[in-house]
């Protein structure tokens, strides 16, 4: 896939070719479909993993206990999904702001879960 990066005046600043590895049969997939798969991958990366890495610093956590890091990552993912699904009062707020609202008002979090 070829890509040109331009400056505000329209001058090409960077020209690059990207190569992708896939198990898809070249005779059964076109360039547009492959591009759709790549964009879908980055959509997931930007929506979940960016939040986990930048806001909850998941990559900085480590443990020597077997499987504990996998459980912590799973709990973080569940927390993000719950914040997205349950907090419909403020849909324009980012996930981090929703988490902060619940952190400062624990009763609100219990109400969202139907426990209070």
Secondary structure as UniProt FT lines:
FT   STRAND          2..6
FT   TURN            8..9
FT   STRAND          12..17
FT   TURN            26..28
FT   HELIX           31..44
FT   HELIX           45..49
FT   HELIX           50..54
FT   HELIX           58..60
FT   TURN            66..67
FT   HELIX           68..86
FT   TURN            89..92
FT   HELIX           95..104
FT   HELIX           106..112
FT   TURN            113..114
//
